Structure formats: C-alpha cells, structure tokens
Amino acid sequence: MAVLVLLLGLTVLALAADQFVLGASRLAHQMNVPTVVMGALILGFGTSAPEFVVSTWAARQGEVNLGLGNIVGSNVANLTLVLGVAAFIRPITVPTGTLSRGFLSLGGVLIFAALVQNEMTNGQGLVLLAVFVMSMVLMVRLHTAEETPPPAIPESKRSISPWLRAGAGLLGTMAAAQVVVGASTDLIETLNLSGGFVGFSMVALGTSLPELVTVGAAARRNETGLILGNLLGSNLFNSLAVGAGLFLAGSGTFSDVFMQTRGVAAMLAVALLALLLMATGRVVGRREGAVLVLTYLGVLAYLGFNAALT
C-alpha cells in the first residue's frame, strides 16, 4: 500500500510540476525573458519546485535523511540520467558561457557538500540562501551570444491563463509532496530501509521527472542553451535554495551517515564527471550520454547494496 500511494503521489507531483513549469515558461515568453534566464531561473526554479517542497516538508516532519537523499539523488539524476537521455535524443553543443555556469553550479554543490557534513543550523541555512542569491545574479550575467531565444510555446485561444496554470501547478505540487513524504516514511519503516536511500532513489527520481520531460522536449527542438541552463540552474537551486530550506526547516544531525558521506561524495564525483564531459570537445554526444546513464545506474546499485546490508 505504501508503494502504491508513493507512486500515485509521484505521478500527481510530476503532473502538477509539469503544469507549473508550462505556466512559468509561457509567462517568461510573454515577458520576453532571455534564454539563459528562462533556463537557469524560470525552468531551473520550476523543475526544482518538487525537490524544494518535498525536502522542506520532510525536514519539518523530522525526516531530514529523506530530504538529504532527495537533494543528493536529484542532483545526481540531473547530470547523469536526464543529461544522458537528452544526449541520446540529440548531441548537445556546449557554449563557452554555459561551461562557465557549469563551474558556478559545481561551486554551489561543493558548498552544500561541505555544510551538510556538520550539524544542521539556521545559520548555515541562511548562508546557503545568501550564496544562492549571489549565484543567481552571476548565472544571469554569464550570458553568451551563442545562445538564441527558444521559440514560443504554442498556446490556443482557449488555453488556460499562464498565471492560473502556474498557481494551480504549484498548489498541486505542494499537496502531492505531503503525500510523497508520508508514503516514503511508511516505506522506510515497512522495508527497514534508510531514509537517505529512499530519498535518493524513488523520491528523487520522481521529483526529477519535470527536468526529464522539459529537457527531452528541449532536445527535440535542439535548444542547447535551454537544456544545459535548466540542468545547471536546477542543480544550483537544489544545492543552495533547497539545501537552505532543508537546514531552516530541520534541526539536529543526519543519522544516515552513509548518505551524508558516500552519497554526497558520489554527488560531487558526478558533478565533476559531467563538467569534464562538457569541457572535452564541447559536445555531449551519445557516447557521453551512455557513460552518464551507466554512471547513474552504478551509483544507484552501489547505494542500494549498502542500504540492503544496513
């Protein structure tokens, strides 16, 4: 029953988040927002809304390990599974400015990884929030002429207002997140699994579905700036903004030491690998995509094997 409720919650979460992203995207087009801003801020924020709501709500319920696993798992899934699938659809060219934003995203991951090794405090949450604001300013300024605005998303005359679509999608995301956290807690107790692994695997994969859908659509339209801007912006948002929400909503220490150490180390390794593949030849092709997808499966198997042993 816990598994069925979790799957239902993740399905509603993905659908609601998709509507939120669609509404936010149409609003951005109406306001003539540049590609980098749309990818890194509008879509980066929109597709990370499930992670933010789930991790923050989990921390408020005392499930800080679940929230940590969700952040780590989402970051890993974004730069391996999601980027790998996009590369399979169409090879991705990496502009110079996008590579610079990759280093900025890596910096955010490093800061989160360092702070999460200590006891959770509100002060650390405020530090992550301040760094997030500064990082977003830098992310927008790292704009290059190599990126072109994406075409407007088709909208019929009877289409729902983008404001209403975005608002309803956000409310649906918040409601579904509560169901996901409750079902995950039951699953942790029933299967005797660590909260970190449940957050890393099932919950993170579910909350990463909006990124997968958005990036897949962008790959089919050959919108390179939107693809990488979305993923890099999403990882920066996960590490700093979602991390800040986790620290501000929760308290104490993480009891899942393996996720706190090995899981976070895997997240850093994946971020470095993705950045290396972007810098090598400035193209992420199908071969690199295969490496990234296999890396995701390998990390998932490694963490799952440890979760089964403990």
Phi and psi in degrees as GROMACS dihedral restraints (atoms count N, CA, C in turn):
[ dihedral_restraints ]
;  ai    aj    ak    al  type     phi  dphi    fc
    3     4     5     6     1   -62.3    20    10
    4     5     6     7     1   -40.1    20    10
    6     7     8     9     1   -64.8    20    10
    7     8     9    10     1   -43.4    20    10
    9    10    11    12     1   -63.7    20    10
   10    11    12    13     1   -43.2    20    10
   12    13    14    15     1   -64.9    20    10
   13    14    15    16     1   -39.7    20    10
   15    16    17    18     1   -63.1    20    10
   16    17    18    19     1   -45.3    20    10
   18    19    20    21     1   -62.9    20    10
   19    20    21    22     1   -40.6    20    10
   21    22    23    24     1   -64.2    20    10
   22    23    24    25     1   -43.7    20    10
   24    25    26    27     1   -62.7    20    10
   25    26    27    28     1   -41.3    20    10
   27    28    29    30     1   -67.2    20    10
   28    29    30    31     1   -36.2    20    10
   30    31    32    33     1   -63.5    20    10
   31    32    33    34     1   -48.2    20    10
   33    34    35    36     1   -63.9    20    10
   34    35    36    37     1   -38.2    20    10
   36    37    38    39     1   -60.7    20    10
   37    38    39    40     1   -45.9    20    10
   39    40    41    42     1   -64.9    20    10
   40    41    42    43     1   -43.0    20    10
   42    43    44    45     1   -65.8    20    10
   43    44    45    46     1   -44.1    20    10
   45    46    47    48     1   -65.8    20    10
   46    47    48    49     1   -41.9    20    10
   48    49    50    51     1   -65.1    20    10
   49    50    51    52     1   -36.2    20    10
   51    52    53    54     1   -62.9    20    10
   52    53    54    55     1   -40.9    20    10
   54    55    56    57     1   -67.0    20    10
   55    56    57    58     1   -37.0    20    10
   57    58    59    60     1   -64.1    20    10
   58    59    60    61     1   -44.8    20    10
   60    61    62    63     1   -63.5    20    10
   61    62    63    64     1   -43.5    20    10
   63    64    65    66     1   -61.8    20    10
   64    65    66    67     1   -45.1    20    10
   66    67    68    69     1   -63.5    20    10
   67    68    69    70     1   -42.7    20    10
   69    70    71    72     1   -64.5    20    10
   70    71    72    73     1   -38.4    20    10
   72    73    74    75     1   -64.8    20    10
   73    74    75    76     1   -43.7    20    10
   75    76    77    78     1   -67.3    20    10
   76    77    78    79     1   -35.4    20    10
   78    79    80    81     1   -63.5    20    10
   79    80    81    82     1   -41.5    20    10
   81    82    83    84     1   -62.8    20    10
   82    83    84    85     1   -40.5    20    10
   84    85    86    87     1   -65.6    20    10
   85    86    87    88     1   -40.7    20    10
   87    88    89    90     1   -62.2    20    10
   88    89    90    91     1   -32.6    20    10
   90    91    92    93     1   -94.8    20    10
   91    92    93    94     1     8.8    20    10
   93    94    95    96     1    55.4    20    10
   94    95    96    97     1    44.6    20    10
   96    97    98    99     1   -74.2    20    10
   97    98    99   100     1   134.0    20    10
   99   100   101   102     1   -60.9    20    10
  100   101   102   103     1   160.7    20    10
  102   103   104   105     1   -55.9    20    10
  103   104   105   106     1   -47.7    20    10
  105   106   107   108     1   -63.8    20    10
  106   107   108   109     1   -38.1    20    10
  108   109   110   111     1   -67.9    20    10
  109   110   111   112     1   -41.7    20    10
  111   112   113   114     1   -64.2    20    10
  112   113   114   115     1   -44.6    20    10
  114   115   116   117     1   -69.9    20    10
  115   116   117   118     1   -48.7    20    10
  117   118   119   120     1   -81.4    20    10
  118   119   120   121     1   -34.8    20    10
  120   121   122   123     1  -103.8    20    10
  121   122   123   124     1   -59.6    20    10
  123   124   125   126     1   -64.6    20    10
  124   125   126   127     1   -58.5    20    10
  126   127   128   129     1   -75.3    20    10
  127   128   129   130     1   -34.4    20    10
  129   130   131   132     1   -60.5    20    10
  130   131   132   133     1   -43.6    20    10
  132   133   134   135     1   -69.8    20    10
  133   134   135   136     1   -46.4    20    10
  135   136   137   138     1   -61.4    20    10
  136   137   138   139     1   -47.3    20    10
  138   139   140   141     1   -73.6    20    10
  139   140   141   142     1   -15.6    20    10
  141   142   143   144     1   -95.8    20    10
  142   143   144   145     1    -1.4    20    10
  144   145   146   147     1   -57.2    20    10
  145   146   147   148     1   -40.9    20    10
  147   148   149   150     1   -60.5    20    10
  148   149   150   151     1   -42.4    20    10
  150   151   152   153     1   -61.9    20    10
  151   152   153   154     1   -41.7    20    10
  153   154   155   156     1   -63.6    20    10
  154   155   156   157     1   -48.7    20    10
  156   157   158   159     1   -66.9    20    10
  157   158   159   160     1   -44.8    20    10
  159   160   161   162     1   -64.5    20    10
  160   161   162   163     1   -48.7    20    10
  162   163   164   165     1   -66.3    20    10
  163   164   165   166     1   -41.7    20    10
  165   166   167   168     1   -66.7    20    10
  166   167   168   169     1   -43.7    20    10
  168   169   170   171     1   -65.6    20    10
  169   170   171   172     1   -39.4    20    10
  171   172   173   174     1   -61.3    20    10
  172   173   174   175     1   -41.8    20    10
  174   175   176   177     1   -64.5    20    10
  175   176   177   178     1   -39.1    20    10
  177   178   179   180     1   -65.2    20    10
  178   179   180   181     1   -28.5    20    10
  180   181   182   183     1   -88.0    20    10
  181   182   183   184     1     4.9    20    10
  183   184   185   186     1    86.3    20    10
  184   185   186   187     1     4.1    20    10
  186   187   188   189     1   -97.3    20    10
  187   188   189   190     1    63.2    20    10
  189   190   191   192     1   -67.2    20    10
  190   191   192   193     1   -30.9    20    10
  192   193   194   195     1   -64.7    20    10
  193   194   195   196     1   -38.2    20    10
  195   196   197   198     1   -63.3    20    10
  196   197   198   199     1   -43.4    20    10
  198   199   200   201     1   -63.8    20    10
  199   200   201   202     1   -41.6    20    10
  201   202   203   204     1   -63.5    20    10
  202   203   204   205     1   -46.8    20    10
  204   205   206   207     1   -60.8    20    10
  205   206   207   208     1   -35.6    20    10
  207   208   209   210     1   -64.9    20    10
  208   209   210   211     1   -43.4    20    10
  210   211   212   213     1   -64.8    20    10
  211   212   213   214     1   -49.7    20    10
  213   214   215   216     1   -62.1    20    10
  214   215   216   217     1   -46.7    20    10
  216   217   218   219     1   -64.8    20    10
  217   218   219   220     1   -37.8    20    10
  219   220   221   222     1   -66.9    20    10
  220   221   222   223     1   -41.9    20    10
  222   223   224   225     1   -62.8    20    10
  223   224   225   226     1   -42.6    20    10
  225   226   227   228     1   -65.6    20    10
  226   227   228   229     1   -44.9    20    10
  228   229   230   231     1   -63.8    20    10
  229   230   231   232     1   -38.2    20    10
  231   232   233   234     1   -60.4    20    10
  232   233   234   235     1   -47.3    20    10
  234   235   236   237     1   -92.5    20    10
  235   236   237   238     1     3.4    20    10
  237   238   239   240     1  -122.4    20    10
  238   239   240   241     1   -72.5    20    10
  240   241   242   243     1   -63.7    20    10
  241   242   243   244     1   -53.0    20    10
  243   244   245   246     1   -66.7    20    10
  244   245   246   247     1   -48.6    20    10
  246   247   248   249     1   -64.5    20    10
  247   248   249   250     1   -37.7    20    10
  249   250   251   252     1   -64.0    20    10
  250   251   252   253     1   -43.3    20    10
  252   253   254   255     1   -63.9    20    10
  253   254   255   256     1   -41.8    20    10
  255   256   257   258     1   -61.6    20    10
  256   257   258   259     1   -39.7    20    10
  258   259   260   261     1   -67.1    20    10
  259   260   261   262     1   -31.9    20    10
  261   262   263   264     1   -66.5    20    10
  262   263   264   265     1   -37.9    20    10
  264   265   266   267     1   -68.1    20    10
  265   266   267   268     1   -45.5    20    10
  267   268   269   270     1  -158.9    20    10
  268   269   270   271     1   129.2    20    10
  270   271   272   273     1   -54.6    20    10
  271   272   273   274     1   139.7    20    10
  273   274   275   276     1  -108.3    20    10
  274   275   276   277     1   118.8    20    10
  276   277   278   279     1   -80.7    20    10
  277   278   279   280     1   139.2    20    10
  279   280   281   282     1  -108.9    20    10
  280   281   282   283     1   104.9    20    10
  282   283   284   285     1   -65.8    20    10
  283   284   285   286     1   160.5    20    10
  285   286   287   288     1   -60.2    20    10
  286   287   288   289     1   -45.2    20    10
  288   289   290   291     1   -63.1    20    10
  289   290   291   292     1   -35.2    20    10
  291   292   293   294     1   -66.9    20    10
  292   293   294   295     1   -37.4    20    10
  294   295   296   297     1   -62.9    20    10
  295   296   297   298     1   -38.1    20    10
  297   298   299   300     1   -63.5    20    10
  298   299   300   301     1   -39.0    20    10
  300   301   302   303     1   -68.7    20    10
  301   302   303   304     1   -25.5    20    10
  303   304   305   306     1   -64.0    20    10
  304   305   306   307     1   -40.9    20    10
  306   307   308   309     1   -66.7    20    10
  307   308   309   310     1   -36.4    20    10
  309   310   311   312     1   -65.1    20    10
  310   311   312   313     1   -41.9    20    10
  312   313   314   315     1   -63.5    20    10
  313   314   315   316     1   -40.6    20    10
  315   316   317   318     1   -61.9    20    10
  316   317   318   319     1   -38.0    20    10
  318   319   320   321     1   -61.7    20    10
  319   320   321   322     1   -40.8    20    10
  321   322   323   324     1   -63.5    20    10
  322   323   324   325     1   -40.2    20    10
  324   325   326   327     1   -63.8    20    10
  325   326   327   328     1   -41.0    20    10
  327   328   329   330     1   -62.9    20    10
  328   329   330   331     1   -42.8    20    10
  330   331   332   333     1   -64.1    20    10
  331   332   333   334     1   -44.1    20    10
  333   334   335   336     1   -62.6    20    10
  334   335   336   337     1   -43.2    20    10
  336   337   338   339     1   -61.6    20    10
  337   338   339   340     1   -36.2    20    10
  339   340   341   342     1   -71.5    20    10
  340   341   342   343     1   -44.8    20    10
  342   343   344   345     1   -70.9    20    10
  343   344   345   346     1   -29.4    20    10
  345   346   347   348     1   -74.4    20    10
  346   347   348   349     1   -10.0    20    10
  348   349   350   351     1   -79.2    20    10
  349   350   351   352     1   -11.4    20    10
  351   352   353   354     1  -104.9    20    10
  352   353   354   355     1   178.3    20    10
  354   355   356   357     1   -67.7    20    10
  355   356   357   358     1   142.3    20    10
  357   358   359   360     1   -72.1    20    10
  358   359   360   361     1   128.0    20    10
  360   361   362   363     1  -137.5    20    10
  361   362   363   364     1   157.2    20    10
  363   364   365   366     1   -65.0    20    10
  364   365   366   367     1   -32.7    20    10
  366   367   368   369     1   -60.9    20    10
  367   368   369   370     1   -42.2    20    10
  369   370   371   372     1   -66.9    20    10
  370   371   372   373     1   -35.4    20    10
  372   373   374   375     1   -62.5    20    10
  373   374   375   376     1   -40.5    20    10
  375   376   377   378     1   -67.8    20    10
  376   377   378   379     1   -34.3    20    10
  378   379   380   381     1   -62.6    20    10
  379   380   381   382     1   -47.0    20    10
  381   382   383   384     1   -61.1    20    10
  382   383   384   385     1   -39.6    20    10
  384   385   386   387     1   -65.7    20    10
  385   386   387   388     1   -41.8    20    10
  387   388   389   390     1   -65.8    20    10
  388   389   390   391     1   -42.9    20    10
  390   391   392   393     1   -64.5    20    10
  391   392   393   394     1   -35.7    20    10
  393   394   395   396     1   -61.7    20    10
  394   395   396   397     1   -46.5    20    10
  396   397   398   399     1   -60.4    20    10
  397   398   399   400     1   -46.0    20    10
  399   400   401   402     1   -63.9    20    10
  400   401   402   403     1   -38.4    20    10
  402   403   404   405     1   -66.5    20    10
  403   404   405   406     1   -38.4    20    10
  405   406   407   408     1   -65.3    20    10
  406   407   408   409     1   -37.3    20    10
  408   409   410   411     1   -62.9    20    10
  409   410   411   412     1   -45.8    20    10
  411   412   413   414     1   -65.1    20    10
  412   413   414   415     1   -37.7    20    10
  414   415   416   417     1   -60.5    20    10
  415   416   417   418     1   -41.0    20    10
  417   418   419   420     1   -70.3    20    10
  418   419   420   421     1   -38.0    20    10
  420   421   422   423     1   -71.6    20    10
  421   422   423   424     1   -21.3    20    10
  423   424   425   426     1   -83.5    20    10
  424   425   426   427     1    54.4    20    10
  426   427   428   429     1   -94.7    20    10
  427   428   429   430     1   143.5    20    10
  429   430   431   432     1  -124.5    20    10
  430   431   432   433     1   155.1    20    10
  432   433   434   435     1   -72.5    20    10
  433   434   435   436     1   -10.9    20    10
  435   436   437   438     1   -73.0    20    10
  436   437   438   439     1   -13.8    20    10
  438   439   440   441     1   -98.4    20    10
  439   440   441   442     1   132.3    20    10
  441   442   443   444     1  -111.5    20    10
  442   443   444   445     1   149.1    20    10
  444   445   446   447     1   -61.9    20    10
  445   446   447   448     1   138.7    20    10
  447   448   449   450     1   -73.9    20    10
  448   449   450   451     1   155.4    20    10
  450   451   452   453     1   -65.5    20    10
  451   452   453   454     1   153.2    20    10
  453   454   455   456     1   -65.6    20    10
  454   455   456   457     1   145.2    20    10
  456   457   458   459     1   -73.9    20    10
  457   458   459   460     1   127.1    20    10
  459   460   461   462     1   -55.3    20    10
  460   461   462   463     1   139.8    20    10
  462   463   464   465     1  -142.7    20    10
  463   464   465   466     1   121.2    20    10
  465   466   467   468     1   -76.8    20    10
  466   467   468   469     1   165.8    20    10
  468   469   470   471     1   -65.1    20    10
  469   470   471   472     1   -28.6    20    10
  471   472   473   474     1   -97.3    20    10
  472   473   474   475     1    14.9    20    10
  474   475   476   477     1   -68.1    20    10
  475   476   477   478     1   152.1    20    10
  477   478   479   480     1   -67.2    20    10
  478   479   480   481     1   145.4    20    10
  480   481   482   483     1   -56.4    20    10
  481   482   483   484     1   133.9    20    10
  483   484   485   486     1   -60.5    20    10
  484   485   486   487     1   -32.0    20    10
  486   487   488   489     1   -65.0    20    10
  487   488   489   490     1   -44.6    20    10
  489   490   491   492     1   -66.9    20    10
  490   491   492   493     1   -41.0    20    10
  492   493   494   495     1   -62.9    20    10
  493   494   495   496     1   -45.4    20    10
  495   496   497   498     1   -65.7    20    10
  496   497   498   499     1   -42.7    20    10
  498   499   500   501     1   -64.9    20    10
  499   500   501   502     1   -45.5    20    10
  501   502   503   504     1   -65.0    20    10
  502   503   504   505     1   -38.4    20    10
  504   505   506   507     1   -63.8    20    10
  505   506   507   508     1   -39.7    20    10
  507   508   509   510     1   -67.2    20    10
  508   509   510   511     1   -42.4    20    10
  510   511   512   513     1   -63.7    20    10
  511   512   513   514     1   -40.7    20    10
  513   514   515   516     1   -64.0    20    10
  514   515   516   517     1   -37.9    20    10
  516   517   518   519     1   -62.7    20    10
  517   518   519   520     1   -43.9    20    10
  519   520   521   522     1   -65.5    20    10
  520   521   522   523     1   -41.2    20    10
  522   523   524   525     1   -67.1    20    10
  523   524   525   526     1   -43.8    20    10
  525   526   527   528     1   -65.6    20    10
  526   527   528   529     1   -33.1    20    10
  528   529   530   531     1   -62.0    20    10
  529   530   531   532     1   -38.0    20    10
  531   532   533   534     1   -63.6    20    10
  532   533   534   535     1   -39.5    20    10
  534   535   536   537     1   -65.6    20    10
  535   536   537   538     1   -42.1    20    10
  537   538   539   540     1   -63.3    20    10
  538   539   540   541     1   -44.3    20    10
  540   541   542   543     1   -65.1    20    10
  541   542   543   544     1   -43.4    20    10
  543   544   545   546     1   -62.7    20    10
  544   545   546   547     1   -45.2    20    10
  546   547   548   549     1   -66.6    20    10
  547   548   549   550     1   -37.3    20    10
  549   550   551   552     1   -64.9    20    10
  550   551   552   553     1   -39.4    20    10
  552   553   554   555     1   -62.3    20    10
  553   554   555   556     1   -42.8    20    10
  555   556   557   558     1   -63.3    20    10
  556   557   558   559     1   -39.6    20    10
  558   559   560   561     1   -66.0    20    10
  559   560   561   562     1   -39.5    20    10
  561   562   563   564     1   -60.2    20    10
  562   563   564   565     1   -44.4    20    10
  564   565   566   567     1   -72.3    20    10
  565   566   567   568     1   -38.3    20    10
  567   568   569   570     1   -70.8    20    10
  568   569   570   571     1   -47.0    20    10
  570   571   572   573     1   -92.6    20    10
  571   572   573   574     1    -2.7    20    10
  573   574   575   576     1    57.0    20    10
  574   575   576   577     1    41.3    20    10
  576   577   578   579     1   -97.8    20    10
  577   578   579   580     1   161.1    20    10
  579   580   581   582     1   -74.8    20    10
  580   581   582   583     1   145.3    20    10
  582   583   584   585     1   -62.3    20    10
  583   584   585   586     1   -33.4    20    10
  585   586   587   588     1   -63.4    20    10
  586   587   588   589     1   -42.1    20    10
  588   589   590   591     1   -70.8    20    10
  589   590   591   592     1   -40.8    20    10
  591   592   593   594     1   -60.4    20    10
  592   593   594   595     1   -41.9    20    10
  594   595   596   597     1   -65.7    20    10
  595   596   597   598     1   -39.0    20    10
  597   598   599   600     1   -68.3    20    10
  598   599   600   601     1   -39.9    20    10
  600   601   602   603     1   -90.6    20    10
  601   602   603   604     1   -84.6    20    10
  603   604   605   606     1   -65.5    20    10
  604   605   606   607     1   -47.5    20    10
  606   607   608   609     1   -68.2    20    10
  607   608   609   610     1   -45.4    20    10
  609   610   611   612     1   -64.7    20    10
  610   611   612   613     1   -38.9    20    10
  612   613   614   615     1   -63.9    20    10
  613   614   615   616     1   -39.9    20    10
  615   616   617   618     1   -66.4    20    10
  616   617   618   619     1   -43.5    20    10
  618   619   620   621     1   -73.6    20    10
  619   620   621   622     1   -14.3    20    10
  621   622   623   624     1   -90.5    20    10
  622   623   624   625     1    -4.0    20    10
  624   625   626   627     1   -59.5    20    10
  625   626   627   628     1   -39.8    20    10
  627   628   629   630     1   -59.5    20    10
  628   629   630   631     1   -40.8    20    10
  630   631   632   633     1   -61.8    20    10
  631   632   633   634     1   -42.6    20    10
  633   634   635   636     1   -63.2    20    10
  634   635   636   637     1   -44.8    20    10
  636   637   638   639     1   -65.5    20    10
  637   638   639   640     1   -46.9    20    10
  639   640   641   642     1   -64.6    20    10
  640   641   642   643     1   -45.9    20    10
  642   643   644   645     1   -68.1    20    10
  643   644   645   646     1   -37.5    20    10
  645   646   647   648     1   -61.9    20    10
  646   647   648   649     1   -43.1    20    10
  648   649   650   651     1   -65.5    20    10
  649   650   651   652     1   -40.0    20    10
  651   652   653   654     1   -65.9    20    10
  652   653   654   655     1   -36.4    20    10
  654   655   656   657     1   -65.1    20    10
  655   656   657   658     1   -40.0    20    10
  657   658   659   660     1   -64.8    20    10
  658   659   660   661     1   -29.1    20    10
  660   661   662   663     1   -94.2    20    10
  661   662   663   664     1     4.5    20    10
  663   664   665   666     1    59.4    20    10
  664   665   666   667     1    42.2    20    10
  666   667   668   669     1   -99.2    20    10
  667   668   669   670     1    80.2    20    10
  669   670   671   672     1   -59.9    20    10
  670   671   672   673     1   -45.9    20    10
  672   673   674   675     1   -61.2    20    10
  673   674   675   676     1   -37.5    20    10
  675   676   677   678     1   -68.7    20    10
  676   677   678   679     1   -39.1    20    10
  678   679   680   681     1   -62.6    20    10
  679   680   681   682     1   -58.6    20    10
  681   682   683   684     1   -70.3    20    10
  682   683   684   685     1   -36.5    20    10
  684   685   686   687     1   -61.8    20    10
  685   686   687   688     1   -40.0    20    10
  687   688   689   690     1   -64.5    20    10
  688   689   690   691     1   -49.3    20    10
  690   691   692   693     1   -68.0    20    10
  691   692   693   694     1   -44.0    20    10
  693   694   695   696     1   -68.5    20    10
  694   695   696   697     1   -40.3    20    10
  696   697   698   699     1   -65.6    20    10
  697   698   699   700     1   -37.8    20    10
  699   700   701   702     1   -65.3    20    10
  700   701   702   703     1   -42.6    20    10
  702   703   704   705     1   -65.9    20    10
  703   704   705   706     1   -37.5    20    10
  705   706   707   708     1   -66.1    20    10
  706   707   708   709     1   -41.3    20    10
  708   709   710   711     1   -64.5    20    10
  709   710   711   712     1   -44.3    20    10
  711   712   713   714     1   -58.8    20    10
  712   713   714   715     1   -47.9    20    10
  714   715   716   717     1   -68.8    20    10
  715   716   717   718     1   -41.3    20    10
  717   718   719   720     1   -98.8    20    10
  718   719   720   721     1   -54.3    20    10
  720   721   722   723     1   -73.8    20    10
  721   722   723   724     1   -47.9    20    10
  723   724   725   726     1   -67.6    20    10
  724   725   726   727     1   -37.6    20    10
  726   727   728   729     1   -61.4    20    10
  727   728   729   730     1   -40.8    20    10
  729   730   731   732     1   -62.6    20    10
  730   731   732   733     1   -42.4    20    10
  732   733   734   735     1   -61.9    20    10
  733   734   735   736     1   -38.9    20    10
  735   736   737   738     1   -63.0    20    10
  736   737   738   739     1   -45.5    20    10
  738   739   740   741     1   -70.6    20    10
  739   740   741   742     1   -37.7    20    10
  741   742   743   744     1   -75.3    20    10
  742   743   744   745     1   -30.0    20    10
  744   745   746   747     1   -88.3    20    10
  745   746   747   748     1   -25.5    20    10
  747   748   749   750     1  -106.9    20    10
  748   749   750   751     1  -179.1    20    10
  750   751   752   753     1  -158.6    20    10
  751   752   753   754     1   164.3    20    10
  753   754   755   756     1    89.0    20    10
  754   755   756   757     1  -148.0    20    10
  756   757   758   759     1  -122.5    20    10
  757   758   759   760     1   161.6    20    10
  759   760   761   762     1   -84.3    20    10
  760   761   762   763     1   125.8    20    10
  762   763   764   765     1   -85.5    20    10
  763   764   765   766     1   -19.9    20    10
  765   766   767   768     1   -84.7    20    10
  766   767   768   769     1    83.1    20    10
  768   769   770   771     1   -65.9    20    10
  769   770   771   772     1   -34.3    20    10
  771   772   773   774     1   -62.7    20    10
  772   773   774   775     1   -45.1    20    10
  774   775   776   777     1   -67.8    20    10
  775   776   777   778     1   -35.2    20    10
  777   778   779   780     1   -65.9    20    10
  778   779   780   781     1   -30.3    20    10
  780   781   782   783     1  -106.8    20    10
  781   782   783   784     1   -67.2    20    10
  783   784   785   786     1   -68.6    20    10
  784   785   786   787     1   -40.7    20    10
  786   787   788   789     1   -62.8    20    10
  787   788   789   790     1   -45.0    20    10
  789   790   791   792     1   -65.4    20    10
  790   791   792   793     1   -37.6    20    10
  792   793   794   795     1   -62.5    20    10
  793   794   795   796     1   -40.1    20    10
  795   796   797   798     1   -63.2    20    10
  796   797   798   799     1   -39.0    20    10
  798   799   800   801     1   -61.0    20    10
  799   800   801   802     1   -43.5    20    10
  801   802   803   804     1   -65.0    20    10
  802   803   804   805     1   -41.9    20    10
  804   805   806   807     1   -63.0    20    10
  805   806   807   808     1   -40.5    20    10
  807   808   809   810     1   -66.4    20    10
  808   809   810   811     1   -41.1    20    10
  810   811   812   813     1   -61.3    20    10
  811   812   813   814     1   -41.8    20    10
  813   814   815   816     1   -66.7    20    10
  814   815   816   817     1   -42.3    20    10
  816   817   818   819     1   -61.8    20    10
  817   818   819   820     1   -46.3    20    10
  819   820   821   822     1   -62.6    20    10
  820   821   822   823     1   -40.9    20    10
  822   823   824   825     1   -66.2    20    10
  823   824   825   826     1   -37.5    20    10
  825   826   827   828     1   -64.4    20    10
  826   827   828   829     1   -43.7    20    10
  828   829   830   831     1   -66.0    20    10
  829   830   831   832     1   -34.9    20    10
  831   832   833   834     1   -66.8    20    10
  832   833   834   835     1   -39.3    20    10
  834   835   836   837     1   -76.7    20    10
  835   836   837   838     1   -26.1    20    10
  837   838   839   840     1   -81.5    20    10
  838   839   840   841     1   104.7    20    10
  840   841   842   843     1    78.6    20    10
  841   842   843   844     1    -5.1    20    10
  843   844   845   846     1    55.8    20    10
  844   845   846   847     1    26.9    20    10
  846   847   848   849     1  -140.8    20    10
  847   848   849   850     1   131.8    20    10
  849   850   851   852     1  -104.7    20    10
  850   851   852   853     1    99.7    20    10
  852   853   854   855     1   -97.1    20    10
  853   854   855   856     1  -167.3    20    10
  855   856   857   858     1   -66.2    20    10
  856   857   858   859     1   -34.8    20    10
  858   859   860   861     1   -65.0    20    10
  859   860   861   862     1   -45.1    20    10
  861   862   863   864     1   -65.3    20    10
  862   863   864   865     1   -36.0    20    10
  864   865   866   867     1   -61.8    20    10
  865   866   867   868     1   -39.3    20    10
  867   868   869   870     1   -64.3    20    10
  868   869   870   871     1   -40.5    20    10
  870   871   872   873     1   -61.1    20    10
  871   872   873   874     1   -42.5    20    10
  873   874   875   876     1   -67.3    20    10
  874   875   876   877     1   -44.1    20    10
  876   877   878   879     1   -64.6    20    10
  877   878   879   880     1   -42.3    20    10
  879   880   881   882     1   -64.9    20    10
  880   881   882   883     1   -34.7    20    10
  882   883   884   885     1   -63.1    20    10
  883   884   885   886     1   -43.0    20    10
  885   886   887   888     1   -60.6    20    10
  886   887   888   889     1   -46.8    20    10
  888   889   890   891     1   -62.9    20    10
  889   890   891   892     1   -37.8    20    10
  891   892   893   894     1   -66.2    20    10
  892   893   894   895     1   -44.9    20    10
  894   895   896   897     1   -64.6    20    10
  895   896   897   898     1   -41.3    20    10
  897   898   899   900     1   -62.7    20    10
  898   899   900   901     1   -42.9    20    10
  900   901   902   903     1   -65.7    20    10
  901   902   903   904     1   -40.5    20    10
  903   904   905   906     1   -63.0    20    10
  904   905   906   907     1   -47.2    20    10
  906   907   908   909     1   -69.5    20    10
  907   908   909   910     1   -35.9    20    10
  909   910   911   912     1   -66.3    20    10
  910   911   912   913     1   -38.9    20    10
  912   913   914   915     1   -63.7    20    10
  913   914   915   916     1   -41.5    20    10
  915   916   917   918     1   -66.7    20    10
  916   917   918   919     1   -39.2    20    10
  918   919   920   921     1   -63.3    20    10
  919   920   921   922     1   -36.4    20    10
  921   922   923   924     1   -69.0    20    10
  922   923   924   925     1   -36.1    20    10
  924   925   926   927     1   -71.0    20    10
  925   926   927   928     1   -34.5    20    10
